[in-house]
Amino acid sequence: MINTVNLLFIFCLVSRILSHPHPDSLSRTRRLSQKPLSTSGDYAYKAPGPNDKRGPCPGLNALANNGYMNRNGISTPEQVISASSAIGLGPDVAAGLAALAVIAGDALTFSIGNASGTVGAGTSKHNVLEGDASYKSCDCNNCPTKNGCDNFDFNDTVWTTTYNAAQLNGGLFGIPTFQIAAKQRYDECVANNSKCVFGPIQFVFHYFTPCLFALTFPNGTDGKATEDIIRVWMGYFYENGQRKGMAGGGQIPKNWYPHDPPRTFVDAAPCILAIYLAHPVLLGAKVNGVWVPSAEQIPVNATANDIVCFMYQAIFKATPNIAATLLAVASYLNRVFTVKPWNCPVFNTGH
């Protein structure tokens, strides 16, 4: 018979496991891809030119710098899907990223950086891909410049939070590191940014991004998210012992093998859940400098399925109310989230 003491012990044990999983404990068995991803010829690294667009997402910047996406930074959802597949992301994750790119850019052709006179909106739009609690960039409210602000380039003061967390976890930028860094960056935003916003769509990026670092960016040869690999993707280097960012972001590491089999939401969902449940936080925003929790919150006993369906709804709610955009997002998301294994209720677009 299980008594109250035993139940409490089991609960604490499960909580401990969820809070401190091994970096690879949530991944499936690896096998080496047939060959490394090409970084020569048409796919050789080229620094972006003065008119090329680059933005807050390290992965998109690197893919453009290596020619897997248009080097000028003007892209389409189909190109996001193709490039995502090249780096070992499954069709479901690739479709989800395409939908996020659509809503971040407000258009079916978009800039991966700042707005462009050619296609209008860009993914540097505040508080979508670029968030107040970014792991690598400083928010405009805290780091204004004479030209406005720089809310997407590498900022070492911001990155130090995540770097220090990695030093507590063998120098690896895996799940245990981001269990610490995700909460600390949230706390820093709430404490130090008078305009901090952390709503549902910010949750999506804040907890999905670390899983790219932990599960996708590592070399498929060993699956380890070492700094030597991560800094190439992100685009920073050391000079006289100081970390400095490269203009235009990083690149695909040489002799880098994509994960095989490709990463899917079956991998990502437990990763997101493990990072969030280690230190659950309140969604909300600063109003007149005071933190106000949102009416919509994530339960502390959320399951992986709860997290996936919450993200599905959050992406739709952040989508501009434009018929073509909503229908495009639905075409990417519904085929992933409203079927097995997730079976999320279909979002009513009204179109």
C-alpha positions in Angstrom: 0.0 0.0 0.0 1.4 3.4 -1.0 1.1 5.9 1.9 1.5 9.7 1.9 5.2 9.6 2.7 5.9 7.2 -0.2 3.8 9.4 -2.6 5.8 12.4 -1.5 9.1 10.6 -2.1 8.0 9.4 -5.6 6.9 13.0 -6.4 10.2 14.5 -5.3 12.2 11.8 -7.2 10.3 12.4 -10.4 10.7 16.2 -10.0 14.4 15.7 -9.5 14.8 13.6 -12.7 12.8 16.2 -14.7 14.9 19.0 -13.4 18.3 17.4 -14.1 18.1 15.1 -17.1 21.3 14.1 -18.8 21.8 16.2 -22.0 21.2 13.2 -24.2 18.5 11.5 -22.1 15.7 13.0 -24.2 17.2 12.1 -27.6 16.7 9.1 -29.7 19.4 6.7 -30.8 21.9 8.5 -33.2 23.4 7.1 -36.3 25.9 8.9 -38.4 24.6 10.7 -41.6 26.1 9.5 -44.9 28.2 12.6 -45.2 28.8 16.0 -43.6 26.8 19.0 -44.7 28.6 20.8 -47.5 30.3 24.0 -46.6 32.2 24.5 -49.9 31.4 25.6 -53.4 27.9 27.1 -53.6 27.6 26.5 -49.8 30.9 28.1 -48.8 30.6 30.7 -46.0 30.4 34.3 -47.2 30.0 37.3 -44.9 26.8 39.2 -45.7 27.1 42.4 -47.7 26.0 45.8 -46.5 22.5 45.4 -48.0 22.0 41.8 -47.0 19.5 41.1 -44.2 20.4 39.3 -41.0 18.4 39.0 -37.8 17.9 37.5 -34.4 17.9 33.8 -35.3 21.4 32.3 -35.3 20.2 29.3 -37.4 18.7 31.5 -40.2 21.7 33.7 -40.3 24.1 30.8 -40.6 22.0 29.1 -43.3 22.0 32.3 -45.3 25.7 32.9 -44.9 26.3 29.4 -46.2 23.9 29.7 -49.1 21.2 27.3 -48.0 18.9 30.2 -47.9 19.1 33.3 -50.1 22.2 35.2 -49.2 20.4 38.5 -49.4 18.2 37.4 -46.5 14.9 37.6 -48.4 13.3 34.2 -48.0 10.1 32.2 -48.3 8.5 29.5 -46.1 9.4 26.8 -48.6 13.1 27.8 -48.4 12.9 27.6 -44.6 11.5 24.1 -44.9 14.3 23.0 -47.4 17.1 24.6 -45.3 15.7 23.1 -42.0 15.6 19.7 -43.6 19.3 20.1 -44.7 20.4 20.5 -41.0 18.5 17.5 -39.7 15.1 18.8 -38.7 12.1 16.7 -39.4 9.2 17.7 -41.6 7.1 18.7 -38.6 9.7 21.0 -37.0 10.5 22.4 -40.5 6.8 23.2 -41.0 6.5 24.8 -37.6 9.6 27.0 -38.3 8.0 28.0 -41.6 4.9 29.1 -39.8 6.9 31.1 -37.3 8.8 32.8 -40.1 5.5 33.8 -41.7 4.1 35.4 -38.6 7.4 37.1 -37.7 7.6 38.5 -41.2 3.9 39.2 -41.7 4.3 38.1 -45.3 4.8 35.0 -47.4 8.1 36.5 -48.6 10.0 38.1 -45.8 13.3 39.3 -44.6 15.2 37.2 -42.0 16.3 40.5 -40.5 15.1 44.1 -40.5 12.2 45.2 -42.7 13.0 45.4 -46.4 11.7 47.9 -48.9 11.3 44.9 -51.2 9.1 42.7 -49.1 8.1 44.8 -46.1 8.2 43.1 -42.8 11.2 41.2 -41.3 11.8 38.7 -38.5 13.6 41.3 -36.4 10.1 42.6 -35.5 10.1 43.2 -31.7 8.9 40.4 -29.4 8.4 37.6 -31.9 11.7 36.0 -33.0 13.4 38.8 -31.1 12.4 38.8 -27.5 13.0 40.8 -24.4 14.6 37.8 -22.6 16.9 36.8 -25.5 19.8 34.6 -24.7 22.3 36.5 -26.9 21.0 40.0 -27.7 20.1 43.0 -25.7 16.6 44.5 -25.7 16.1 48.0 -27.2 14.7 49.3 -23.9 18.0 48.4 -22.1 20.5 49.0 -24.9 19.6 52.0 -27.0 22.1 53.3 -29.6 22.4 56.6 -31.5 20.7 54.9 -34.5 17.9 53.4 -32.4 19.0 50.1 -31.1 20.6 46.8 -31.9 18.3 44.0 -30.7 19.7 41.1 -32.7 23.5 41.1 -32.8 25.6 39.1 -30.3 25.9 40.9 -26.9 28.4 39.3 -24.6 26.9 40.8 -21.4 23.6 39.0 -22.2 25.3 35.8 -23.4 27.4 35.6 -20.2 24.3 34.4 -18.3 24.0 31.3 -20.5 27.8 30.9 -20.8 28.1 30.8 -17.0 25.3 28.2 -16.7 27.2 26.0 -19.2 30.3 26.2 -17.0 28.3 24.5 -14.3 27.4 21.7 -16.7 30.7 20.6 -18.2 30.9 23.5 -20.7 28.0 22.0 -22.6 25.0 24.1 -23.9 22.5 21.3 -23.4 19.3 20.9 -21.4 20.8 21.3 -17.9 22.4 24.6 -18.9 19.2 26.0 -20.3 17.2 24.9 -17.3 19.4 27.5 -15.5 19.7 30.1 -18.2 16.0 30.2 -19.2 15.0 31.1 -15.7 17.8 33.6 -15.2 17.2 35.4 -18.4 13.5 35.6 -17.5 14.3 37.0 -14.1 16.7 39.5 -15.6 14.0 40.7 -17.9 11.4 41.1 -15.2 13.8 42.8 -12.8 15.7 45.1 -15.2 13.5 45.9 -18.2 10.6 48.3 -17.5 8.9 47.1 -20.7 9.5 43.4 -20.3 6.9 41.3 -22.2 6.8 37.5 -21.7 3.5 36.2 -23.2 2.6 33.0 -25.0 4.6 33.6 -28.2 7.6 34.7 -26.2 7.3 31.4 -24.3 7.5 29.5 -27.6 10.8 31.1 -28.6 12.3 31.2 -25.1 11.9 27.4 -24.6 12.1 26.1 -28.2 15.4 27.9 -29.0 17.4 26.1 -26.3 16.3 22.8 -27.8 17.9 23.8 -31.1 21.1 24.4 -29.2 20.9 21.1 -27.3 19.5 18.8 -29.9 20.2 20.2 -33.4 23.4 22.4 -33.4 25.7 19.7 -32.0 27.7 17.7 -34.5 26.0 14.4 -35.3 29.3 12.6 -34.7 29.0 13.0 -30.9 25.9 15.0 -30.2 27.7 17.3 -27.7 26.7 21.0 -27.6 30.3 22.2 -27.0 31.2 25.9 -27.1 33.5 25.2 -30.1 30.4 24.1 -32.1 27.9 26.6 -30.7 30.0 29.7 -31.2 30.5 28.8 -34.9 26.7 28.7 -35.4 26.2 31.9 -33.4 29.1 33.8 -34.9 31.3 34.9 -32.0 35.1 34.5 -31.5 37.7 35.2 -28.8 40.1 38.1 -29.0 42.5 38.7 -26.1 40.2 36.6 -24.0 37.1 38.5 -24.8 34.1 37.2 -26.7 33.1 39.3 -29.8 30.4 38.8 -32.3 30.9 38.6 -36.0 28.9 41.1 -38.1 26.1 39.2 -39.8 26.1 36.1 -37.6 27.7 32.7 -37.8 28.0 29.8 -40.2 27.6 26.0 -40.4 30.7 24.3 -38.8 33.0 22.5 -41.1 32.8 18.7 -41.2 29.4 19.0 -39.4 27.0 16.0 -39.7 23.3 16.6 -39.3 21.5 14.4 -36.7 20.2 11.2 -38.2 17.3 10.5 -37.8 16.0 14.0 -38.1 14.8 15.8 -35.0 11.0 16.0 -34.7 8.6 17.4 -32.1 8.8 14.0 -30.5 12.3 15.0 -29.5 11.6 18.7 -28.9 8.5 18.5 -26.7 10.2 16.6 -23.8 13.2 19.0 -24.1 10.9 22.1 -23.8 9.0 20.5 -21.0 12.2 19.6 -19.0 13.5 23.1 -19.3 10.3 24.8 -18.3 9.3 22.4 -15.5 12.8 22.9 -13.9 11.7 26.5 -13.0 8.1 27.3 -14.1 7.5 31.0 -14.6 4.5 33.3 -15.0 3.5 34.7 -18.3 2.9 38.5 -18.2 4.2 41.9 -19.0 5.3 45.1 -17.3 2.6 47.8 -17.3 3.8 51.2 -16.1 6.9 49.4 -14.8 4.9 46.9 -12.7 4.8 43.2 -13.6 1.2 42.0 -14.3 0.6 38.3 -14.8 -1.4 37.2 -17.8 -4.8 35.6 -17.5 -3.4 32.7 -19.6 -0.9 30.6 -17.8 0.8 27.2 -18.2 0.0 24.6 -15.4 3.0 23.5 -13.4 1.9 19.9 -14.0 1.8 20.4 -17.8 2.6 17.4 -20.0 4.5 17.4 -23.2 1.2 17.2 -25.1 -0.1 20.3 -23.1 3.1 22.2 -24.1 2.8 21.3 -27.8 -0.9 22.3 -28.0 -0.2 25.5 -26.1 2.5 26.4 -28.6 0.2 25.6 -31.5 -2.5 28.0 -30.1 0.2 30.7 -29.2 1.5 30.8 -32.8 -2.0 31.3 -34.2 -2.9 34.0 -31.7 0.3 35.9 -32.7 -0.6 35.6 -36.4 -1.8 38.9 -38.0 -5.5 38.8 -38.8 -4.9 38.6 -42.6 -6.7 35.8 -44.4 -3.7 34.8 -46.6 -1.3 34.7 -43.7 -3.7 32.8 -41.4 -4.5 30.2 -44.1 -0.7 29.8 -44.8 0.0 29.3 -41.1 -2.9 26.8 -40.8 -1.5 24.8 -43.8 1.8 24.4 -42.1 0.6 23.8 -38.5 -2.6 21.8 -38.8 -0.9 18.9 -40.5 1.5 18.7 -37.6 -0.4 19.5 -34.4 -4.0 18.4 -35.1 -3.1 14.8 -35.9 -1.4 12.0 -33.9 0.5 12.0 -31.6 -0.7 15.5 -30.5 -4.3 15.7 -31.6 -4.6 19.4 -30.6 -8.0 21.0 -31.1 -8.1 22.8 -34.5 -7.7 26.5 -34.2 -10.6 28.4 -35.8 -9.0 31.0 -38.1 -12.4 32.5 -39.1 -11.5 32.2 -42.8 
